[in-house]
């Protein structure tokens, strides 16, 4: 008989597991944030340079079209690179949850241990988010550029975004265990990992979604702290998700 841990049990265990590990977890969070900020800055600089170059070579309409497309691809690439760092973070918390030692270089695990698998899985997740929010972004740009002025399209755009959000959450929840499984099954390729994640999450997507929602009050409380509260909350959440994965795998076995 399967006996899954409740949300309260997972959170209480996460607090216990984080005892004595918060310093390293906070350092990891800061390092990851600085790296993400650096990559985002690089992406913005490249987009500005491309905008200047393409708009100078092409007509205004064609230039805007090419700039929008190329900049989206650049942003998607850097988003994928940032996503790969989440594999190293998953390794840190999975190791901590299992009582194993950690090394500072774990953050870069996804880049030096079968990078192809990491890039494919991170790319799929990045593309999913990009495509699910793309229609509304295009609609917003069209209104801002005065290409569209008919406000009657806004309700339809809102309904479309709601539908895409449902698709986005379904896909991301299905693939949510991919990084942990990537660490546990080094012999599997990227597609096998994602397929196994979907199989693992059958019957657990709502459970994980409710677990994620349970952190919302704490996330809101972090807003007045100008982000400093997330230095405590982010490790707590990550450890809880690692324990969620272990709970599923323990019961499935």
N, C-alpha and C positions, 0 to 999 in steps of 0.2 A: 504493500500500500504506500502510495506516494504521500509524503508529508512535507509540503513546502513551507518555508518560513514566511511569516507575515511581514508586512512593511515595517512594523515596529521592531520586530526581532532583527531584521536585516540592518536597520539603523542602529540599534543598540550594539550589535556585533561590530558594526563599522566603527563606532566610537571606541570600542575596546581595542580593535585592531590598530587604530591610529595612535594609541597611547605610545609615546616615545618616538613616533615617526613624523610628527607634524613639521619639525624643522626641515627635514629632507623633502617632505611633500610640498611645503611652501616654496622652498628653493626651486623645486622642479616646476611649480606653477609659474613662478616669476620668470624662470629661464624660458619656458614655453611661450609665455606672453610676450617677452622681449623679442623672441625669434619670430613670432607671428607678426608683431608690429613692424619689424625690419622687413619681412617679406611683403607685407601690405604696402609699405613705403616704396619698395622696389617696384611693385606692381603699378602703383600710382604714377611713379616717375616714368615708367615705360609707356603707360597710357598717354601721359602728357606729351611725350616725345613723338609717339605715333600720331597723335592728334595734330600736332604741328606739321609733321612731315606729310601726312596724307592729305590734309586740307590744303596744303600749299601746292600739291601736285595735281589734285583733282578739283572738279567743280564743287560748289558748296553742297549740293544735294548728294552727289556721289561720294564726296569726302566724308560727310556725316554718316552715310550708310556704312562705308568701309571702316571708319573709326569705331563705330558702335559694335560692328561685328568682331573686328580684331581685338578691341579692348575687352570684349566679353571673353574671348578665348584666352587672353593673357590673364585676366582675373580668375578664370576657371583653372588654369594651370597652377597659379600660385595658391589657389584654394586647395587643390589636390596636394600640393607640397605641405601645406599647413596641416592637412588632414592626416598625412603620414606620421606626423609627430604624435598623434593620438595612439598609435600602436605602441610607441615607447612608453607612453603614460599608462596604457593598459598593462604593459609588462611590469611596470613598477608596482601598481596596486595589486595585480594578480600574485606577484611574488610576495608582497607584504601580507596579503590575505592568507597565503600558504606558509608563512613563516620563513621564507627564503631570503637570502641576502640580496641586496640591490647594489648596482654600480652606477656611477654618474652617467656613463655612456649609454645606459639603457634608453634614454630619450631618443637616441638616433638609431635604435635597433631596426626600424623599418627601412632605413636607407642602406644598411650594409648587410642585412641578412635576407637574401632573396628579394631584392628591391622590386623586381617585376611583379610579384604577387601583391606586394604592398601598394604599388602604384595603381594596379588594376582595381583593387577593392576600394582604395581611397578615391580613385577617379570615378567609379560608379556612384559612390555616395555624393561626391561633389556635383556630378552631372545631374543626379536626381534632384538635388536642391535647385540647381540652375534652371532646369527645365520646368520645374513645378512653379517657380516664381517668375519665369520669363514672360508669359503672356500679360500679366498685370504690369510688369515693368515697362513693356513695350507700349501698353495702353497709356500709362502715366507719361511716358516720354512723348507720345503723340499729342496728348493734351497740352503738355508744357510747350511743345514746339508749335502749337496752334494748328497742327495738321488735322486734328479732330476737335470739333467744338460742340458736338451733339452730346449733351449731358445724359441723355436717355440711355447711353451705353454703360453708364456707371453701375447701375444695379446688376446688369448682366455680367459686368466685370467682377463685381463682388461675389456673385454666385459661382463664377468660374474659379475664383481664388479659393473659395471654401471647398469646392470639389477637389481642386489640386492639393489643398492642404491635407485632405483626407487621404489622397493617394500618396502624398509625401510621408505622412506619418505611418501609413501601412508599410511602405517600402523600407523606410529607415528602421522601424521597429522589427521588421523581418530580418534585416541585415545587421541588427544592433550587436549581435554576438560575434561578428566576423573577426574582429581584431583579437578577441580572446581565443577563438578557435584557431586563428592563424598561428598563435603562439603554442597551442596545445597539439596541433597537427601539422608539423613542418613538412610532412610527406605529401600533403594535399596541395593541389594547385588552387589558384584564386577562385575559379568557378566552383570547384568542389567545396571550398570553404563557404562561399556564399549560399550554395545549395544546402549545406549542413546547417548554416545559421537559420535559414528559413524553416527547415525541419525542426530544429531545436526550439524555435519560438512558436511553434504551433500550440495554441492554447495558452500562451503566456504573453501575447502582445498587449492585451488589456491590463494584465497584471503589471507589466513594466510601465505602461503609460500612466497608470494610477500612482505608481511609485515615483515617476518623474513629476507628476502633478503635486505630490505631497511635499516637494521641496519649494514650491512656488511661494509660500509665505516667507520662507527664509531668504529667497532670492529678492523679494520685495524689500525685506529689511536691510539688505545689503546696499540698496540704492542710496540711502542717505550717507553711507560711509564712503562714497566716491570710489567704490570698487574694492576698498581694503577688506571689507567683510568677506569677499570671495576667496581671499587667501586662506580662510578657515573653511568656508563652505565647499569650495571646489574639491579639495581632498576628501572631505566627508562624503560628498556625492559620488566621487569616483570609486572610493572604497565600497560604498553600498552597492554600486553596479557590479563591481568585481565579485562581491559576495552573492549577488543575484545570479550571476553566471555559474558560480560554484554550486549554488543550491540546485539549479536546474540540472547540471551535469551529474551531481550526486544522486538525485532522484531518478534520472534517466538510466543511470548505470545499475 
